[in-house]
Every structure is written in C-alpha cells, then in structure tokens.
Amino acid sequence: MSYIVLNDHWIMIAAAFLTAFLIAYMAIPSLVEVARAKNLYDEPNGRTSHDHITPTLGGVAIFAGFVISSMIFVDISRITNIQYILAGAIIIFFLGLKDDIIGLSPLKKFIGEIIAAFIIIDFGGIHITNLHGLLGIYGIDQLGGDFLTMIIIIGIINAMNLIDGIDGLASGVGIIASLAFGSWFYFVGDRELAILAVALVGGLVAFFRFNFFSHSNKIFMGDIGSLLLGYILAIFAILFNERALTIAMGNPYFVQSAPAVSIGILIVPVFDTVRVMLVRMIKGKSPFKADKRHVHHYLLELTGSHRKSTLIILFVNLIFIFVSFYFAHMGVTRLIIYLLILATVVSFIPYYLLHKKRKSEVVTEGEFKADA
C-alpha cells in the first residue's frame, strides 16, 4: 500500500511540474509576439546589464503555469490557506504588470506588497511564531511574529527583484531554492507544499530555457516574475521554519537551525541585497539608489558573460544549501554567523579580482600612452 501511495505522490508531483512547464513554455512565444507588437520592452540604460531591447512579460507565463498547476493538483482540504496564497499572488501579479507596462511608483508598489503580505499573515495564518533559539529567543508573541513576518515577506520580495540583473540568475536561484524547500516538504510529508514548489519550478524552468538559451524568443521575467518569485519563496521560508518545529529530533529530516538554513537557501538575494545597501549607506548614498555594486555586476565585468556569471553564482548557491543542511544541527545563531562570514569572503573574491583587473588595465593603458 505504501508503495502505491508513494507512486501516487510522485505522479502528482510530476504532473504538477509538467503542467506548469508546458503552460509557460507554450505561452512565452506568444508573449514575445505581443510585447513586440505593443513595444513592451526593457530598454538598455546605465543601470542594466544587457545591450538589446528585450520583451519583459515572462512573468506572465510563470504566473500562469504556477497558478493553474497549483489549482489543479493541490488538495485544498490538506492546505486550507492556499486561496490566500493565490490571492496575494494575484495582487503581486497586477503590481508587477502595471510596473512592467507603464511604471509604478515605489510607494504604491510598497503598499501593494504590504496588502499581499497582510492577506497571508492575517487571513492565511502564515506567520513566524518561534525563532528556534536565535539570540536565545524561542517563542514570540503574535504581534512581534506578524511584524517580523511582514518584514521577511517584503524583504525577500524586493531582494529577488534586485538580483534580477543578468540572464538566468533570478529564475535559477528560484529553481534551486524551490527544489530545496520542496524536497524537504516532500520528505517530511507535506505533499501539497511540495506540489506548490514543483509547480513554481515548472514555470521557472520553461522561462529559464527562453531567457538563458534563446535568441529569437528571448524574454525577461520583469517585475511580474521577480516580485512573484520573491513572494512565493518568502512563504516557503516561513512555512519551512514553522513546519520544522513539528519534526521530532530523531527524524532524519529534523532541522534544528531552520532560520539559518533558510538564509543559506536564499543566501544570494538576501546577503547580496543587505551587503549592497550597507555599502551604499557607508558611502553616504541612499540604500535604495540603484547602482552596479551587486556581485553579479562584478562577475559580469570579470567574465564578460551572463551565462558564466549566472552559473558561478548558482554553483555557489548550491554549496551554501549543502553546508546549511549539513550543519543544521548546529545552534542557529552560530550557524548564521558562519554563513555570513563565508558569504562575506565569497562575495569579496569577485570584487578583489575586478579591482586587480581594473588596476592592471589602467597601468597597461598608461604604458601604452607613454610608448606612443
């Protein structure tokens, strides 16, 4: 009987992935045609890393694949707050759609994100209740938990938006993070959350194919995609932390330091965003002023290739996930400190190499002028 149930679970998960993938895969060429007909492009400028105008409606395909697949394959009786997750996703979708088509002020976008987060927290009941011993703190009251959850959701939404700067990076990080959360959900018995994660992966894989490899139908996910991705990953992170509290210590999938593992899974958007904001403030600039201080900008200048830069970052992301789960038995505060130290060292390497490269180019240029 258990063999039949296991197979049934895998069939549902595979079907959810395939459905989301096919919906997004078939939608993207049509979205590219619409974008070209209506001049819905991302124009190259001093802040972007691409050289050609590119359609920006890829997030529509990701959203369609994720929502339709989730509605078909998720058993609502087992995850009763799914309607609130999808309601918040719809709000995020329209925020991104307006921003991609005609633009949206940061304040209005922020208010929309708060509303989406409020639906999840207040109606969906998805919020942080325990810090797992972080700084010696365990259980927290509802007001504090709701406030922290709001910060986490809005923070991860905007962090994913900020790292969407080179081909395949945001979608690649989304695929890896969703697989990490989804696999754990599956092994601890949360099949419906695993299906949600796999539905997101299906849409992202289809998008990744066009964004990373295609030339004729190349497309960006736009704010629709990056905001939606951050929103769903934030929910996964919160549910991961809460579900970890119910797993017995003897269980092979017990995670003692869930907050630290969450940070490890989402290290690329979380750490890079915090690092860039701190650097901007140290230099006396607004933490929200766009520049090219992200790690992916450094790697792009070093390698001259979107693909190489993305693959390097995704490989590093996988290492952090492995390290996080391997040391999940460690105290949460200590593991977070170790992860942050490691992330600081790793992120400094491309900056250091780029600094040396620029210095070498200046010296070479000076010698050339002297010879001339």
N, C-alpha and C positions, 0 to 999 in steps of 0.2 A: 504493500500500500504506500509506504513512504517513497518508494522508487517512482510510483505513478505520480504522486504529488510533486516530487522534485522535478520530474519531466514536465509536468503541467506548468510549474513555475517558470521553467526555462523557456517553454513555448510562449508564454505570455510576455516574458521579458524580450525575447527575440522578436515577437510580433510588434511590440511597442516600439522597439528600435527601428525595425524595418518600415513601419508605417510612417513614423516621423521623418525618417531619411527620405523615403520616396516622395512624400508631400513637399518637403523642402527642395529636393533635387529637381522635381518637375516644375516647381514654382519659380525657381531662380531665373531661368532663361526668359520667361515671360516678364518677370520684374525688371530685368535688364532692358527689354524692349520698351516697357512703359517708361522707365527712367530716361531712356534716350529720347523718346517721343516728347516727354514733358520737361526735358532739360533738368532732371533731378540728379545733379552730380555733386561730388565733393571736389571743389576746386583746389588745386595745389596753392599753398601760401607759405609764408616763412615759418609757420609752426608745424606744418605737416611733413611727412617723410616720403611722400610719393610725388612723382613728376607728371602724371597724366590725370585728366579728369576721369572720375570713376563713379558709376551708379552707387547709391547708398541705401538701397532698400532691402538689403539682405536680411535684416532683422525681421521683416515681414514673413519671410519663409521660415525662419527659425521659430517664430511665434506660432505660426500656423501648424507646423509639424508638432511642436511641443503640446499645444493645447488640444488639438484634435486627437492625437495619440493618447494623451492622458485621459480625456473624456471617454474614449472607447475602452481602454484596458484597465484603468484604476477602479477597484471595487470601492465605491463611495461608502458602503456600510463599514468598511475597515479603516477609512481615513475620512472622517466626517467633516474635517475642516478644509477639504480640497476645494470647495466652492469659494472660500475666502482667499485661498492661494491664487486661484484663477481670476477672481475679482480684482485683486491687487495687480495681477499680471496685465489685465486689460487696461487698468489705469496707467501703468508704466508704458504699455504699448502706445497709447494715444499721446502721452508726453513725448516719447521718442519720435513718433510720427510727425507731430507738429514741429518739433525741433529740426528734424531732417528735411522737412519740406519748406517751411517758411521761417524757421528760427523761433526760439523760445527763451525768454529772459531767465537767468539763473534763479531768480527769486520764485518765479512761477514753477519752474522745474522742481525746486526745493520743496515748495508747498505740495506739489503733486506727489513727491516721494514720501512726504510725511503722511499724507492721506492713505497711500498704499500701505505703508508700514502700520498705520493705526488700524486698518482693517484686519491685518494679520494678527496684530497683538490683541486688540480688544474683542473682535468677533471670532477670530480663528483660535485664540488662546495659545498662540505660539510665542513664547517669551522665555527669557532666561530666569531660572529660579535658584541656581546654585553655581558658585564659581569654582567648585572642585578643589578648594584649598588654596586658590590663588591669593598670595599675600596673607595667607592664614584665614581667608574668608570662605565660608561654605554657603549655607542658605542665605538668601537675601529676600527682603520684603517685596511685595508686588509692585509698589511704586518704583523702587530702585531697579527691579528687574525689568519693568516696562521701559523705563528711561534708557537703561543700558541696551536693551533690545532695539530701541529706536535708533540709537547711535550706531549699533552694529549694522543694521539694515541699510541705513543711509550711507554709512561709511563704505561698505562693500560695494554698493551700487555705484558710487562715484569713483571708487578705486578701479573697478573694471572699466568704467568709461575712460579713465585717464590712461590706462595701459593699452587701449585700442589704438596704437600708433603705427604698427607695421603689420604686414601681411601675416595672417595666421596666428598672431600672438594671443589676442583675447579669446578667439574660438579654441585654440589649442589648450590654453590654460583652463578654459571651461570644460573641455572634454576630459582632461586629466583629473580635475577636481571633482567633476560629476561622477566619474568612474570610481574615484577613491571613496566618496561618500556613499554612492550607490552600492558598491561591493560590500561595504561594511553593513549597510542597511539590510542587504540580502542575507548575509551570513548570520545576523542576529535575529532574523525572522520578520523584518519589516518589508514584506514583498511589495506593498503598494508604494512605499517611498523609493524602493529600488526601481520600480517601473517609471516613476516620475523622473528619476535621474537618467534612466536609459532613454526615455523619450526626449529629454533635452540633448543627450549625446547624439541621438539620431539626427536631429535637426542641425546640430553643430558640425557633424561630420560631413553632411551634404554641403553646408556652407563652406567649410574648410576646403573642400575639393575645388570649388569655383574661386574662392578668394586666394588660395595659395598656389594653385596649379594652372588655372585657366587664363587665357589671354583674350579670347573673343567674348567670353561672358564673365569677365572678372567683375566682382561686386564687393562692396564694403557692407558690414553689418549696420553701420550707422548707429545713432543713439538708440534706436528701437532695440537693436540687438545687444549692445553693451549694457544698457540700463536693465533690460530684461534678464540678461545673464547674471549681473550683479545681484539683482533681486532674488532670483531662484537660488543662487549659491549661498546667499545670506540665510535664507530659510533652511537650506540643507545644513549649514553650520550650526544654527540654533537647535534644530531637531537632533543633530548628532550629539551635541552637548547634553541635551535633556535626556535622550534615549540612553546615553552612556551611564546615567545614574541608576538605571534599572537592571544593568547587566551584572551578574554575580562575579565576584573576584576570581572564582575558579574557572569561569568561562574563558575559552581560548581567545575570544574577541573582546574581552574586558579591556577598557581603556581608562586608565586611572587619571591621565592628564589630558582630558578631552579638549579643553580650551587651547592648550599648547599644540595639540595635534591639528586642530582647526587652523591655527595660524600657520603651521607647517604646510598644510594642504593649499592654503591661499597665500603663501608667502610672497609670490610675485606681485600681485596687486596691492596687498596690504603693506608690506615693507617698503616697496618702491614709492608708493604714494606718500607714506609718512616721511621717508627719507627726503624726498624732493621738497615737501612742504617745509621741513626743518631747515634745509639748505637755503631755501628762498627767504625764510624769516631771518636766518643768520646774516644774510647779505642785505637785509633791510628792505626786502621786497614783499609784496603780498603773497601769501601761501597759495592763493588761487590764480595767480598770474601765470599763464601758460608760457613754457619755455622748452628747451631741449636738454633737460638735465636727467631725464629718465634713463635707466640702464639700457633700454632698447635703442635709444638715440646714440649712446656711446658705442654699442656693438655695431650698429648700422654704419657708423662712420669708420669703425675699425675694419669691418669685413667687407663693406660695400655691397652687402647682400641682405635683403629682407629674409630670405629663406634660412641662410646660415645663422643670422641673429636670432630668429624665432626658434630654430632647432636647438641652439645653445641654451636659451632660456628654458625651454620645455624640458630639456635634459636635466638642468639644474633643479627645476621644479620637482621632477621625479625623485631626485636624490633627497630633497627635503622631505617629501612624503614618506619615503622609505625610512629615513632617520627618525622622523616623528613617530611613526608606528613602532619602530624597533625599540625606541626608548620611552614608549608610552607609559611604562610602569614607573618612570621617574616622577618625582614631585613636579607639579605643574609650574610653579614659579621658577624652579631651577631649569626645567626644560625650555621654557620660554626664553630665559636669559641665554642659554646655549644657542638656541635657534637664532636669536637676534645677533649674537656675536658672530655666528657663522655667516648670516646674511650680510652683515656689515663688511666682513672680509671679502666675501664673494663679490659683492657689488662694487667694492673698491678696485678690484682687479681690472675691469674694463676701463675705469676712469684713469687708473695709473698707466695702463698701456696706451690709451689715447693721448694722455699728456706727453708721454715719451715720443709718440709718433708725431704730434704737432711740433714739439720742440726740435725733433730731428729735421722736420720739413723746413722749419724756419732757418736752421743752421745751413741746410743744403741750399736753400734759396739765397741766403746771404753769400755763400761761397760762389754760387753761380754768378751773382751780380758783380762780385769782386773780380772774378775771372773775365767777365765781359768788359 
